[in-house]
Amino acid sequence: MSEYLALAQMKQCLDAAQKRVEEAEKLADAAEKRAAAAEKRTAAAEKLAQNPEGSKILKDINQLRKIEKANGRELYYPNQEATAKEVCESITNVAIVFMMVLAVCQAGKTGCMLAIIEQLLMSNSQVNPENIFVITGLSDTEWVAQTRRRIPLLVSNVIHRGQFKRYTSIFKNLKNAVIIIDECHVASEEGMTPDKLLAETGLKDIKYLKDNNINILEFSATPKSTLADFELWETCSKVHIMNPGRGYKGHGTMISDNRLYQAEDLFIADDPAAGLSDEQEKKRYEKIEPAFDAIRKIKSVIEHSYNYPRHHIIRTPTAKKADTVIGRFKQIFESEYNYKKCYGGEDQLMEELGKCPEKHTFLFIKETARCAMTFGNKDRIGILYERLPKSNLNHDVIVQGLAGRACGYDVDDGMIVYSNVDSIEQYCTVVASNFKVRDGYDSKNNKPSYLNPMTTKYPWKNTEDEVGLDAAKPVVTDKMSDRAHLILDTEEQANSEYHKLTGLHRKKSNKKAPVCLRGGDQDGANPTIDYILTRWWGLHGKIPARLYPTYDGKWCLYWRPSLILAKAK
């Protein structure tokens, strides 16, 4: 018996000794990690000491962190930090110059950007803090203000499309730089402003990017043709998928929670006006009755879904059509509801959403509340009703519209979205495949983006003689653009080029573009060149080319070469 006890005591002693050894090893590992972290911080501090701007950025980031913690939140979360680590590893890889982060709407891309910037500054990266930029193809001063509040870079390093010309010189002769392109799908087509900025500053030269340690990092939830073109590069690009964190509710949740419904046309046609015969008036009422039915459905949903007043956001048509739709709401809902036009931009809409409504309030908007806008106080929002175009429906615009604003980590179960259900369902399929399955979602009419290696106007310089055997090689595909255009200074020049191209003469001089290119407004201004080339409106077998005046007095001639050749035969 005594021998048994002795053996048991010996085993206990051995187990205790083993535990002490394991604990000592853990303490040693922890000490080693602390030492490595301290060494890393010291190296970063020495590097930042030579660049006060980097120290200031880190200080400002820490201040933002304190503010978030005071409100019970983190500056960024594990999923954002993990993606940032992957991106920073790609940035330090000299072979990679293009990166793309794909993240669903409202998943936290700004937090990921902050994590990337902080990790770069805290690492031994050669990136110059003064050469970190966040730019966008959006032309939106409110995006600039919002981004500067959230990401503390140099004021001149947060730039929207309308400022590119003013800041072009900043991007020339860059070294050790990271250019973050937010909402990279916006104005991304070849020949548009972002493409021109890259071309004019030498940033479409692979050898130049590699030699000068310049990285282009794109962010988007709906990358469109930028992803297709990105995939054409074999060795110098890397796609990162940022999965949403815990508690996220997205487009798929809307479907599973039965909070997504098909939007209807709330306008259809004008209300009957004076001077119509009884028969004409009857036909008009019959024609627009579905619009009234759709608004009555909204009333029914509100009355059965909410036990306290909420804001309800309705995207209206443009021009006088908006007043017609608003009039119908007032006719059906009467004085029990409030009605406010929020046509003044995002600031006005956000101000209204910050108020606690005393009774159900309709906020009527036009073109605001799309990508890059984040709604607060989501528990005060009820119905979100999207306007659907009668033709040329763009899935990305629908996904990033009001449906996209109803995504995130603070989504209230009372947020009910009316949009194009098919667009949302297709997008959910794309996301589930990690953006690999895009058949039926990507438009076949998408123009090549600024990242297409086969672009002809501003080709990426990419020969083995220039770059070496490790050069990024474009994959030759059949995705060459079937689009071409010319910008002419005068109508006479434009008519001459139009005749040379088509063999036709314009029947009459017209200083106004079609109403559909002027926002549907009879009195609207002529479109910008960018807008014309985004719409690429009205080309088919009988009309292979179009010629229209632009906002700045020039003329835009655009055509499909395949249609021109077919017509010539």
Stockholm file with secondary structure:
# STOCKHOLM 1.0

chainA/1-569         MSEYLALAQMKQCLDAAQKRVEEAEKLADAAEKRAAAAEKRTAAAEKLAQNPEGSKILKDINQLRKIEKANGRELYYPNQEATAKEVCESITNVAIVFMMVLAVCQAGKTGCMLAIIEQLLMSNSQVNPENIFVITGLSDTEWVAQTRRRIPLLVSNVIHRGQFKRYTSIFKNLKNAVIIIDECHVASEEGMTPDKLLAETGLKDIKYLKDNNINILEFSATPKSTLADFELWETCSKVHIMNPGRGYKGHGTMISDNRLYQAEDLFIADDPAAGLSDEQEKKRYEKIEPAFDAIRKIKSVIEHSYNYPRHHIIRTPTAKKADTVIGRFKQIFESEYNYKKCYGGEDQLMEELGKCPEKHTFLFIKETARCAMTFGNKDRIGILYERLPKSNLNHDVIVQGLAGRACGYDVDDGMIVYSNVDSIEQYCTVVASNFKVRDGYDSKNNKPSYLNPMTTKYPWKNTEDEVGLDAAKPVVTDKMSDRAHLILDTEEQANSEYHKLTGLHRKKSNKKAPVCLRGGDQDGANPTIDYILTRWWGLHGKIPARLYPTYDGKWCLYWRPSLILAKAK
#=GR chainA/1-569 SS CHHHHHHHHHHHHHHHHHHHHHHHHHHHHHHHHHHHHHHHHHHHHHHHHTCHHHHHHHHHHHHHHHHHHHTTCCSSCHHHHHHHHHHHHHHTCTTCCEEEEECCTTSCHHHHHHHHHHHHHHSSCCCCGGGEEEEESCCCHHHHHHHHHHSCCCGGGEEEGGGHHHHGGGGTTCCSEEEEEETTTTTCBTTSHHHHHHHHTTTTBHHHHHHTTEEEEEEESSCTHHHHHHTTBSSSEEEEECCCCTTCBCHHHHHHTTCEEECCCSCSSCCCCTTCCHHHHHHHHHHHHHHHHHHHHHHHHHHHHCSSCCEEEEECCSTHHHHHHHHHHHHHHGGGSEEEECCSCHHHHHHHHTSCCSSCEEEEESSCSCTTCCCCCGGGEEEEECCCCSSSCCHHHHHHTHHHHTCBSSCCTTCEEEECHHHHHHHHHHHHTTTCCCTTTSCTTCCCBTTCTTCSSSCCBCCHHHHCTTCCCBCCCSCCCCCEEEEESSHHHHHHHHHHHHSCCCSSCCSSCCGGGGTTCTTCCCCCHHHHHHHCTTCCSSCCEEEEECTTSCEEEEECHHHHHHHHC
#=GC SS_cons         CHHHHHHHHHHHHHHHHHHHHHHHHHHHHHHHHHHHHHHHHHHHHHHHHTCHHHHHHHHHHHHHHHHHHHTTCCSSCHHHHHHHHHHHHHHTCTTCCEEEEECCTTSCHHHHHHHHHHHHHHSSCCCCGGGEEEEESCCCHHHHHHHHHHSCCCGGGEEEGGGHHHHGGGGTTCCSEEEEEETTTTTCBTTSHHHHHHHHTTTTBHHHHHHTTEEEEEEESSCTHHHHHHTTBSSSEEEEECCCCTTCBCHHHHHHTTCEEECCCSCSSCCCCTTCCHHHHHHHHHHHHHHHHHHHHHHHHHHHHCSSCCEEEEECCSTHHHHHHHHHHHHHHGGGSEEEECCSCHHHHHHHHTSCCSSCEEEEESSCSCTTCCCCCGGGEEEEECCCCSSSCCHHHHHHTHHHHTCBSSCCTTCEEEECHHHHHHHHHHHHTTTCCCTTTSCTTCCCBTTCTTCSSSCCBCCHHHHCTTCCCBCCCSCCCCCEEEEESSHHHHHHHHHHHHSCCCSSCCSSCCGGGGTTCTTCCCCCHHHHHHHCTTCCSSCCEEEEECTTSCEEEEECHHHHHHHHC
//
